Amino acid sequence: MDRNETIKRIKAALKKRSGKSWSVIGGTGTSHGWLTIDAPPARRTWVSVSTGARDETGSTIYREENHPEEEFGYTGPEDREELAKLLGLKSVGHQGESVPASNDYYQEYIDRAEGKTPSVIGVQYWD
């Protein structure tokens, strides 16, 4: 399955179902075939800010805040929740959803983006 065609199909399906644009990009170098599905950069304006408090282990407690002027933030909670629902997943991370480089994973995520039950489930092929 062609990486660029997969990117186009996932982008189009997510846009059609949500009415919003989503970023679907291919990796570079050794991660060339991997894809990342995320909010576009203009909506990645969330940052973690220290509350000044610490938990029982002594680690700093952070809260998420939207900083619209932020150039290098991450995807906010509403977009993460929407993307997870669109893909039929429980959750996606701050940096979106990673799709491994294989035909089965590509087909799985095309099906998910189109709102279908995946016709195939990708199987981890690395250690």
N, CA, C and O atoms as a GROMACS GRO file, in nm:
protein
  508
    1MET      N    1   0.085  -0.117   0.000
    1MET     CA    2   0.000   0.000   0.000
    1MET      C    3   0.090   0.124   0.000
    1MET      O    4   0.189   0.128   0.073
    2ASP      N    5   0.056   0.221  -0.079
    2ASP     CA    6   0.137   0.342  -0.096
    2ASP      C    7   0.121   0.437   0.023
    2ASP      O    8   0.009   0.467   0.064
    3ARG      N    9   0.232   0.483   0.079
    3ARG     CA   10   0.230   0.574   0.194
    3ARG      C   11   0.155   0.702   0.163
    3ARG      O   12   0.070   0.745   0.242
    4ASN      N   13   0.183   0.765   0.050
    4ASN     CA   14   0.120   0.893   0.018
    4ASN      C   15  -0.030   0.879  -0.005
    4ASN      O   16  -0.107   0.966   0.035
    5GLU      N   17  -0.071   0.770  -0.068
    5GLU     CA   18  -0.215   0.745  -0.088
    5GLU      C   19  -0.284   0.721   0.046
    5GLU      O   20  -0.396   0.766   0.068
    6THR      N   21  -0.216   0.650   0.136
    6THR     CA   22  -0.271   0.626   0.269
    6THR      C   23  -0.291   0.758   0.342
    6THR      O   24  -0.395   0.780   0.404
    7ILE      N   25  -0.192   0.846   0.336
    7ILE     CA   26  -0.202   0.978   0.400
    7ILE      C   27  -0.323   1.054   0.346
    7ILE      O   28  -0.402   1.109   0.422
    8LYS      N   29  -0.338   1.056   0.214
    8LYS     CA   30  -0.450   1.128   0.152
    8LYS      C   31  -0.584   1.071   0.196
    8LYS      O   32  -0.676   1.146   0.228
    9ARG      N   33  -0.595   0.939   0.200
    9ARG     CA   34  -0.723   0.877   0.237
    9ARG      C   35  -0.758   0.904   0.383
    9ARG      O   36  -0.874   0.933   0.413
   10ILE      N   37  -0.662   0.895   0.472
   10ILE     CA   38  -0.688   0.921   0.614
   10ILE      C   39  -0.728   1.066   0.634
   10ILE      O   40  -0.826   1.095   0.703
   11LYS      N   41  -0.654   1.159   0.574
   11LYS     CA   42  -0.686   1.302   0.586
   11LYS      C   43  -0.828   1.332   0.537
   11LYS      O   44  -0.905   1.401   0.604
   12ALA      N   45  -0.860   1.281   0.419
   12ALA     CA   46  -0.991   1.307   0.359
   12ALA      C   47  -1.103   1.249   0.444
   12ALA      O   48  -1.206   1.314   0.464
   13ALA      N   49  -1.084   1.128   0.494
   13ALA     CA   50  -1.189   1.064   0.574
   13ALA      C   51  -1.212   1.139   0.705
   13ALA      O   52  -1.327   1.159   0.746
   14LEU      N   53  -1.104   1.180   0.772
   14LEU     CA   54  -1.119   1.253   0.898
   14LEU      C   55  -1.187   1.388   0.876
   14LEU      O   56  -1.271   1.430   0.955
   15LYS      N   57  -1.150   1.456   0.768
   15LYS     CA   58  -1.211   1.585   0.736
   15LYS      C   59  -1.360   1.568   0.707
   15LYS      O   60  -1.443   1.646   0.754
   16LYS      N   61  -1.394   1.466   0.629
   16LYS     CA   62  -1.534   1.441   0.593
   16LYS      C   63  -1.618   1.412   0.717
   16LYS      O   64  -1.730   1.461   0.729
   17ARG      N   65  -1.564   1.333   0.809
   17ARG     CA   66  -1.641   1.292   0.927
   17ARG      C   67  -1.646   1.398   1.035
   17ARG      O   68  -1.743   1.404   1.111
   18SER      N   69  -1.543   1.483   1.045
   18SER     CA   70  -1.539   1.580   1.154
   18SER      C   71  -1.565   1.724   1.109
   18SER      O   72  -1.602   1.809   1.190
   19GLY      N   73  -1.546   1.749   0.979
   19GLY     CA   74  -1.557   1.885   0.930
   19GLY      C   75  -1.434   1.970   0.962
   19GLY      O   76  -1.432   2.090   0.936
   20LYS      N   77  -1.331   1.906   1.017
   20LYS     CA   78  -1.209   1.976   1.056
   20LYS      C   79  -1.090   1.916   0.984
   20LYS      O   80  -1.092   1.798   0.946
   21SER      N   81  -0.987   1.996   0.965
   21SER     CA   82  -0.862   1.946   0.908
   21SER      C   83  -0.782   1.876   1.016
   21SER      O   84  -0.784   1.914   1.133
   22TRP      N   85  -0.711   1.771   0.973
   22TRP     CA   86  -0.621   1.697   1.061
   22TRP      C   87  -0.488   1.682   0.990
   22TRP      O   88  -0.483   1.672   0.867
   23SER      N   89  -0.382   1.679   1.065
   23SER     CA   90  -0.248   1.662   1.011
   23SER      C   91  -0.218   1.512   1.004
   23SER      O   92  -0.227   1.441   1.104
   24VAL      N   93  -0.183   1.466   0.885
   24VAL     CA   94  -0.139   1.327   0.867
   24VAL      C   95  -0.009   1.336   0.789
   24VAL      O   96  -0.009   1.372   0.671
   25ILE      N   97   0.100   1.304   0.855
   25ILE     CA   98   0.231   1.320   0.791
   25ILE      C   99   0.311   1.191   0.801
   25ILE      O  100   0.292   1.110   0.892
   26GLY      N  101   0.401   1.173   0.705
   26GLY     CA  102   0.492   1.058   0.706
   26GLY      C  103   0.622   1.095   0.770
   26GLY      O  104   0.666   1.210   0.764
   27GLY      N  105   0.684   0.997   0.832
   27GLY     CA  106   0.813   1.019   0.896
   27GLY      C  107   0.925   1.037   0.794
   27GLY      O  108   0.903   1.025   0.674
   28THR      N  109   1.042   1.066   0.844
   28THR     CA  110   1.160   1.083   0.759
   28THR      C  111   1.270   0.989   0.807
   28THR      O  112   1.264   0.936   0.918
   29GLY      N  113   1.369   0.971   0.724
   29GLY     CA  114   1.482   0.887   0.761
   29GLY      C  115   1.439   0.745   0.791
   29GLY      O  116   1.364   0.684   0.714
   30THR      N  117   1.485   0.691   0.904
   30THR     CA  118   1.454   0.552   0.938
   30THR      C  119   1.307   0.532   0.974
   30THR      O  120   1.260   0.419   0.977
   31SER      N  121   1.234   0.639   1.000
   31SER     CA  122   1.090   0.628   1.028
   31SER      C  123   1.006   0.671   0.908
   31SER      O  124   0.891   0.711   0.924
   32HIS      N  125   1.064   0.662   0.789
   32HIS     CA  126   0.997   0.708   0.667
   32HIS      C  127   0.855   0.655   0.650
   32HIS      O  128   0.766   0.732   0.613
   33GLY      N  129   0.832   0.530   0.674
   33GLY     CA  130   0.700   0.471   0.652
   33GLY      C  131   0.600   0.497   0.762
   33GLY      O  132   0.479   0.481   0.741
   34TRP      N  133   0.647   0.537   0.879
   34TRP     CA  134   0.555   0.563   0.990
   34TRP      C  135   0.476   0.690   0.963
   34TRP      O  136   0.526   0.784   0.900
   35LEU      N  137   0.352   0.693   1.012
   35LEU     CA  138   0.265   0.810   0.997
   35LEU      C  139   0.230   0.865   1.134
   35LEU      O  140   0.229   0.792   1.233
   36THR      N  141   0.203   0.994   1.139
   36THR     CA  142   0.151   1.056   1.260
   36THR      C  143   0.022   1.128   1.224
   36THR      O  144   0.018   1.208   1.131
   37ILE      N  145  -0.083   1.099   1.300
   37ILE     CA  146  -0.213   1.164   1.283
   37ILE      C  147  -0.231   1.255   1.404
   37ILE      O  148  -0.225   1.209   1.518
   38ASP      N  149  -0.254   1.384   1.380
   38ASP     CA  150  -0.257   1.481   1.488
   38ASP      C  151  -0.339   1.602   1.446
   38ASP      O  152  -0.380   1.613   1.330
   39ALA      N  153  -0.361   1.692   1.539
   39ALA     CA  154  -0.420   1.821   1.504
   39ALA      C  155  -0.317   1.898   1.422
   39ALA      O  156  -0.197   1.876   1.439
   40PRO      N  157  -0.361   1.987   1.334
   40PRO     CA  158  -0.264   2.066   1.260
   40PRO      C  159  -0.190   2.163   1.353
   40PRO      O  160  -0.239   2.194   1.461
   41PRO      N  161  -0.072   2.211   1.311
   41PRO     CA  162   0.008   2.298   1.398
   41PRO      C  163  -0.069   2.418   1.456
   41PRO      O  164  -0.043   2.456   1.570
   42ALA      N  165  -0.161   2.476   1.383
   42ALA     CA  166  -0.235   2.592   1.433
   42ALA      C  167  -0.320   2.558   1.556
   42ALA      O  168  -0.353   2.647   1.634
   43ARG      N  169  -0.355   2.430   1.573
   43ARG     CA  170  -0.435   2.389   1.690
   43ARG      C  171  -0.349   2.323   1.798
   43ARG      O  172  -0.402   2.280   1.900
   44ARG      N  173  -0.219   2.313   1.777
   44ARG     CA  174  -0.130   2.254   1.877
   44ARG      C  175  -0.071   2.366   1.962
   44ARG      O  176   0.046   2.401   1.949
   45THR      N  177  -0.153   2.421   2.050
   45THR     CA  178  -0.115   2.539   2.128
   45THR      C  179  -0.122   2.514   2.278
   45THR      O  180  -0.124   2.609   2.357
   46TRP      N  181  -0.126   2.390   2.318
   46TRP     CA  182  -0.136   2.357   2.459
   46TRP      C  183   0.002   2.330   2.517
   46TRP      O  184   0.091   2.279   2.448
   47VAL      N  185   0.020   2.366   2.644
   47VAL     CA  186   0.147   2.345   2.714
   47VAL      C  187   0.118   2.293   2.855
   47VAL      O  188   0.008   2.308   2.907
   48SER      N  189   0.218   2.232   2.916
   48SER     CA  190   0.210   2.189   3.055
   48SER      C  191   0.276   2.296   3.142
   48SER      O  192   0.388   2.340   3.115
   49VAL      N  193   0.204   2.337   3.246
   49VAL     CA  194   0.252   2.443   3.335
   49VAL      C  195   0.256   2.388   3.478
   49VAL      O  196   0.160   2.327   3.524
   50SER      N  197   0.365   2.411   3.545
   50SER     CA  198   0.379   2.365   3.682
   50SER      C  199   0.277   2.433   3.773
   50SER      O  200   0.255   2.554   3.763
   51THR      N  201   0.216   2.354   3.861
   51THR     CA  202   0.123   2.411   3.959
   51THR      C  203   0.197   2.461   4.082
   51THR      O  204   0.140   2.530   4.166
   52GLY      N  205   0.325   2.425   4.092
   52GLY     CA  206   0.403   2.460   4.211
   52GLY      C  207   0.389   2.356   4.321
   52GLY      O  208   0.459   2.362   4.422
   53ALA      N  209   0.298   2.260   4.300
   53ALA     CA  210   0.276   2.155   4.400
   53ALA      C  211   0.351   2.028   4.359
   53ALA      O  212   0.396   2.012   4.246
   54ARG      N  213   0.363   1.938   4.457
   54ARG     CA  214   0.428   1.810   4.431
   54ARG      C  215   0.336   1.698   4.479
   54ARG      O  216   0.258   1.714   4.573
   55ASP      N  217   0.348   1.582   4.412
   55ASP     CA  218   0.268   1.467   4.454
   55ASP      C  219   0.341   1.392   4.566
   55ASP      O  220   0.446   1.436   4.613
   56GLU      N  221   0.284   1.278   4.607
   56GLU     CA  222   0.340   1.203   4.720
   56GLU      C  223   0.480   1.147   4.693
   56GLU      O  224   0.550   1.110   4.786
   57THR      N  225   0.520   1.141   4.566
   57THR     CA  226   0.655   1.092   4.533
   57THR      C  227   0.755   1.206   4.519
   57THR      O  228   0.874   1.183   4.499
   58GLY      N  229   0.706   1.330   4.530
   58GLY     CA  230   0.793   1.446   4.517
   58GLY      C  231   0.800   1.502   4.376
   58GLY      O  232   0.871   1.600   4.352
   59SER      N  233   0.727   1.442   4.283
   59SER     CA  234   0.727   1.490   4.144
   59SER      C  235   0.638   1.612   4.130
   59SER      O  236   0.534   1.624   4.195
   60THR      N  237   0.679   1.703   4.044
   60THR     CA  238   0.602   1.824   4.019
   60THR      C  239   0.469   1.789   3.953
   60THR      O  240   0.462   1.702   3.866
   61ILE      N  241   0.364   1.857   3.995
   61ILE     CA  242   0.231   1.838   3.936
   61ILE      C  243   0.210   1.949   3.832
   61ILE      O  244   0.233   2.067   3.859
   62TYR      N  245   0.168   1.908   3.714
   62TYR     CA  246   0.145   2.001   3.603
   62TYR      C  247  -0.003   2.006   3.568
   62TYR      O  248  -0.078   1.914   3.597
   63ARG      N  249  -0.042   2.115   3.505
   63ARG     CA  250  -0.176   2.126   3.448
   63ARG      C  251  -0.160   2.171   3.302
   63ARG      O  252  -0.061   2.234   3.266
   64GLU      N  253  -0.258   2.137   3.221
   64GLU     CA  254  -0.257   2.178   3.081
   64GLU      C  255  -0.321   2.315   3.067
   64GLU      O  256  -0.424   2.343   3.128
   65GLU      N  257  -0.261   2.399   2.986
   65GLU     CA  258  -0.316   2.531   2.956
   65GLU      C  259  -0.304   2.557   2.807
   65GLU      O  260  -0.208   2.517   2.742
   66ASN      N  261  -0.404   2.625   2.755
   66ASN     CA  262  -0.401   2.665   2.614
   66ASN      C  263  -0.335   2.802   2.604
   66ASN      O  264  -0.378   2.898   2.667
   67HIS      N  265  -0.230   2.809   2.524
   67HIS     CA  266  -0.158   2.934   2.499
   67HIS      C  267  -0.162   2.956   2.348
   67HIS      O  268  -0.072   2.910   2.277
   68PRO      N  269  -0.263   3.027   2.297
   68PRO     CA  270  -0.279   3.044   2.153
   68PRO      C  271  -0.158   3.098   2.080
   68PRO      O  272  -0.142   3.075   1.960
   69GLU      N  273  -0.071   3.169   2.149
   69GLU     CA  274   0.048   3.224   2.086
   69GLU      C  275   0.161   3.121   2.078
   69GLU      O  276   0.264   3.146   2.016
   70GLU      N  277   0.142   3.006   2.141
   70GLU     CA  278   0.246   2.903   2.147
   70GLU      C  279   0.274   2.845   2.009
   70GLU      O  280   0.184   2.799   1.940
   71GLU      N  281   0.401   2.848   1.970
   71GLU     CA  282   0.441   2.800   1.839
   71GLU      C  283   0.472   2.650   1.840
   71GLU      O  284   0.460   2.584   1.737
   72PHE      N  285   0.513   2.597   1.956
   72PHE     CA  286   0.555   2.458   1.962
   72PHE      C  287   0.483   2.383   2.074
   72PHE      O  288   0.546   2.311   2.151
   73GLY      N  289   0.353   2.399   2.082
   73GLY     CA  290   0.275   2.329   2.183
   73GLY      C  291   0.235   2.190   2.136
   73GLY      O  292   0.287   2.139   2.037
   74TYR      N  293   0.142   2.132   2.208
   74TYR     CA  294   0.090   2.000   2.173
   74TYR      C  295  -0.061   2.006   2.157
   74TYR      O  296  -0.123   2.110   2.180
   75THR      N  297  -0.119   1.895   2.118
   75THR     CA  298  -0.262   1.888   2.092
   75THR      C  299  -0.339   1.892   2.224
   75THR      O  300  -0.305   1.822   2.319
   76GLY      N  301  -0.442   1.974   2.228
   76GLY     CA  302  -0.522   1.991   2.349
   76GLY      C  303  -0.618   1.877   2.375
   76GLY      O  304  -0.638   1.791   2.290
   77PRO      N  305  -0.677   1.876   2.494
   77PRO     CA  306  -0.762   1.764   2.535
   77PRO      C  307  -0.884   1.743   2.447
   77PRO      O  308  -0.922   1.628   2.423
   78GLU      N  309  -0.947   1.849   2.398
   78GLU     CA  310  -1.066   1.832   2.315
   78GLU      C  311  -1.032   1.766   2.181
   78GLU      O  312  -1.102   1.676   2.136
   79ASP      N  313  -0.924   1.811   2.119
   79ASP     CA  314  -0.881   1.750   1.993
   79ASP      C  315  -0.836   1.605   2.014
   79ASP      O  316  -0.865   1.519   1.931
   80ARG      N  317  -0.768   1.578   2.123
   80ARG     CA  318  -0.725   1.439   2.150
   80ARG      C  319  -0.846   1.349   2.167
   80ARG      O  320  -0.848   1.237   2.116
   81GLU      N  321  -0.945   1.398   2.239
   81GLU     CA  322  -1.067   1.319   2.260
   81GLU      C  323  -1.140   1.296   2.128
   81GLU      O  324  -1.185   1.185   2.100
   82GLU      N  325  -1.153   1.402   2.047
   82GLU     CA  326  -1.222   1.388   1.919
   82GLU      C  327  -1.148   1.293   1.826
   82GLU      O  328  -1.210   1.209   1.762
   83LEU      N  329  -1.016   1.307   1.818
   83LEU     CA  330  -0.939   1.220   1.730
   83LEU      C  331  -0.951   1.074   1.774
   83LEU      O  332  -0.966   0.985   1.691
   84ALA      N  333  -0.946   1.050   1.904
   84ALA     CA  334  -0.962   0.914   1.955
   84ALA      C  335  -1.097   0.856   1.913
   84ALA      O  336  -1.105   0.741   1.870
   85LYS      N  337  -1.203   0.934   1.927
   85LYS     CA  338  -1.336   0.888   1.887
   85LYS      C  339  -1.342   0.861   1.737
   85LYS      O  340  -1.398   0.760   1.694
   86LEU      N  341  -1.286   0.951   1.658
   86LEU     CA  342  -1.287   0.932   1.513
   86LEU      C  343  -1.214   0.805   1.472
   86LEU      O  344  -1.253   0.739   1.375
   87LEU      N  345  -1.109   0.769   1.546
   87LEU     CA  346  -1.030   0.651   1.513
   87LEU      C  347  -1.077   0.526   1.588
   87LEU      O  348  -1.021   0.418   1.570
   88GLY      N  349  -1.180   0.541   1.670
   88GLY     CA  350  -1.230   0.426   1.745
   88GLY      C  351  -1.133   0.376   1.850
   88GLY      O  352  -1.124   0.256   1.877
   89LEU      N  353  -1.059   0.469   1.911
   89LEU     CA  354  -0.960   0.436   2.014
   89LEU      C  355  -1.003   0.492   2.149
   89LEU      O  356  -1.086   0.582   2.154
   90LYS      N  357  -0.948   0.439   2.257
   90LYS     CA  358  -0.978   0.491   2.390
   90LYS      C  359  -0.916   0.628   2.410
   90LYS      O  360  -0.976   0.716   2.473
   91SER      N  361  -0.795   0.647   2.355
   91SER     CA  362  -0.726   0.775   2.371
   91SER      C  363  -0.616   0.786   2.267
   91SER      O  364  -0.576   0.688   2.205
   92VAL      N  365  -0.568   0.909   2.248
   92VAL     CA  366  -0.446   0.935   2.171
   92VAL      C  367  -0.360   1.027   2.256
   92VAL      O  368  -0.410   1.096   2.345
   93GLY      N  369  -0.231   1.028   2.229
   93GLY     CA  370  -0.138   1.104   2.310
   93GLY      C  371  -0.131   1.252   2.272
   93GLY      O  372  -0.196   1.296   2.177
   94HIS      N  373  -0.053   1.326   2.349
   94HIS     CA  374  -0.033   1.469   2.326
   94HIS      C  375   0.021   1.499   2.186
   94HIS      O  376  -0.003   1.607   2.131
   95GLN      N  377   0.092   1.403   2.129
   95GLN     CA  378   0.152   1.422   1.997
   95GLN      C  379   0.079   1.340   1.891
   95GLN      O  380   0.137   1.304   1.789
   96GLY      N  381  -0.047   1.310   1.917
   96GLY     CA  382  -0.129   1.241   1.819
   96GLY      C  383  -0.113   1.090   1.824
   96GLY      O  384  -0.069   1.034   1.924
   97GLU      N  385  -0.149   1.026   1.714
   97GLU     CA  386  -0.145   0.880   1.702
   97GLU      C  387  -0.039   0.840   1.600
   97GLU      O  388  -0.036   0.893   1.489
   98SER      N  389   0.047   0.747   1.638
   98SER     CA  390   0.150   0.696   1.547
   98SER      C  391   0.100   0.569   1.479
   98SER      O  392   0.041   0.482   1.542
   99VAL      N  393   0.125   0.562   1.349
   99VAL     CA  394   0.085   0.446   1.270
   99VAL      C  395   0.212   0.381   1.214
   99VAL      O  396   0.283   0.443   1.136
  100PRO      N  397   0.240   0.257   1.254
  100PRO     CA  398   0.360   0.190   1.205
  100PRO      C  399   0.358   0.168   1.054
  100PRO      O  400   0.253   0.170   0.989
  101ALA      N  401   0.476   0.146   1.002
  101ALA     CA  402   0.496   0.132   0.857
  101ALA      C  403   0.469  -0.010   0.811
  101ALA      O  404   0.562  -0.089   0.796
  102SER      N  405   0.344  -0.043   0.787
  102SER     CA  406   0.312  -0.172   0.727
  102SER      C  407   0.176  -0.163   0.660
  102SER      O  408   0.092  -0.081   0.698
  103ASN      N  409   0.154  -0.247   0.561
  103ASN     CA  410   0.028  -0.245   0.489
  103ASN      C  411  -0.091  -0.272   0.580
  103ASN      O  412  -0.195  -0.208   0.566
  104ASP      N  413  -0.076  -0.366   0.674
  104ASP     CA  414  -0.187  -0.396   0.764
  104ASP      C  415  -0.222  -0.275   0.851
  104ASP      O  416  -0.340  -0.243   0.867
  105TYR      N  417  -0.121  -0.209   0.907
  105TYR     CA  418  -0.149  -0.089   0.987
  105TYR      C  419  -0.211   0.020   0.900
  105TYR      O  420  -0.304   0.088   0.943
  106TYR      N  421  -0.160   0.039   0.780
  106TYR     CA  422  -0.216   0.140   0.691
  106TYR      C  423  -0.364   0.112   0.667
  106TYR      O  424  -0.447   0.203   0.678
  107GLN      N  425  -0.398  -0.012   0.635
  107GLN     CA  426  -0.538  -0.045   0.609
  107GLN      C  427  -0.622  -0.028   0.735
  107GLN      O  428  -0.734   0.022   0.728
  108GLU      N  429  -0.570  -0.070   0.848
  108GLU     CA  430  -0.642  -0.054   0.975
  108GLU      C  431  -0.679   0.092   0.998
  108GLU      O  432  -0.792   0.123   1.034
  109TYR      N  433  -0.583   0.182   0.977
  109TYR     CA  434  -0.610   0.323   1.006
  109TYR      C  435  -0.692   0.391   0.898
  109TYR      O  436  -0.762   0.488   0.926
  110ILE      N  437  -0.686   0.344   0.776
  110ILE     CA  438  -0.779   0.394   0.674
  110ILE      C  439  -0.920   0.356   0.716
  110ILE      O  440  -1.010   0.440   0.714
  111ASP      N  441  -0.941   0.230   0.753
  111ASP     CA  442  -1.073   0.185   0.797
  111ASP      C  443  -1.120   0.266   0.918
  111ASP      O  444  -1.235   0.311   0.921
  112ARG      N  445  -1.034   0.285   1.016
  112ARG     CA  446  -1.072   0.361   1.136
  112ARG      C  447  -1.112   0.504   1.099
  112ARG      O  448  -1.214   0.555   1.145
  113ALA      N  449  -1.031   0.569   1.015
  113ALA     CA  450  -1.059   0.707   0.975
  113ALA      C  451  -1.192   0.716   0.900
  113ALA      O  452  -1.262   0.817   0.911
  114GLU      N  453  -1.226   0.613   0.825
  114GLU     CA  454  -1.351   0.611   0.749
  114GLU      C  455  -1.471   0.569   0.834
  114GLU      O  456  -1.583   0.560   0.784
  115GLY      N  457  -1.447   0.542   0.963
  115GLY     CA  458  -1.555   0.507   1.054
  115GLY      C  459  -1.598   0.361   1.044
  115GLY      O  460  -1.707   0.326   1.088
  116LYS      N  461  -1.513   0.278   0.986
  116LYS     CA  462  -1.543   0.136   0.969
  116LYS      C  463  -1.473   0.053   1.076
  116LYS      O  464  -1.374   0.096   1.136
  117THR      N  465  -1.525  -0.066   1.098
  117THR     CA  466  -1.452  -0.163   1.179
  117THR      C  467  -1.331  -0.206   1.097
  117THR      O  468  -1.346  -0.242   0.980
  118PRO      N  469  -1.212  -0.203   1.155
  118PRO     CA  470  -1.094  -0.240   1.078
  118PRO      C  471  -1.106  -0.379   1.016
  118PRO      O  472  -1.143  -0.475   1.084
  119SER      N  473  -1.076  -0.389   0.887
  119SER     CA  474  -1.080  -0.517   0.816
  119SER      C  475  -0.958  -0.602   0.849
  119SER      O  476  -0.958  -0.723   0.826
  120VAL      N  477  -0.855  -0.540   0.903
  120VAL     CA  478  -0.733  -0.608   0.944
  120VAL      C  479  -0.675  -0.525   1.059
  120VAL      O  480  -0.692  -0.404   1.064
  121ILE      N  481  -0.606  -0.592   1.149
  121ILE     CA  482  -0.539  -0.524   1.261
  121ILE      C  483  -0.389  -0.544   1.243
  121ILE      O  484  -0.341  -0.656   1.228
  122GLY      N  485  -0.316  -0.434   1.244
  122GLY     CA  486  -0.171  -0.442   1.232
  122GLY      C  487  -0.110  -0.517   1.348
  122GLY      O  488  -0.158  -0.507   1.461
  123VAL      N  489  -0.005  -0.591   1.321
  123VAL     CA  490   0.064  -0.669   1.423
  123VAL      C  491   0.206  -0.615   1.437
  123VAL      O  492   0.276  -0.594   1.338
  124GLN      N  493   0.247  -0.592   1.561
  124GLN     CA  494   0.381  -0.539   1.586
  124GLN      C  495   0.486  -0.628   1.522
  124GLN      O  496   0.485  -0.750   1.540
  125TYR      N  497   0.577  -0.568   1.449
  125TYR     CA  498   0.679  -0.645   1.377
  125TYR      C  499   0.819  -0.613   1.426
  125TYR      O  500   0.916  -0.658   1.365
  126TRP      N  501   0.832  -0.538   1.533
  126TRP     CA  502   0.962  -0.500   1.585
  126TRP      C  503   0.972  -0.548   1.731
  126TRP      O  504   0.871  -0.582   1.793
  127ASP      N  505   1.095  -0.550   1.783
  127ASP     CA  506   1.117  -0.594   1.921
  127ASP      C  507   1.086  -0.485   2.019
  127ASP      O  508   1.100  -0.506   2.140
   0.00000   0.00000   0.00000
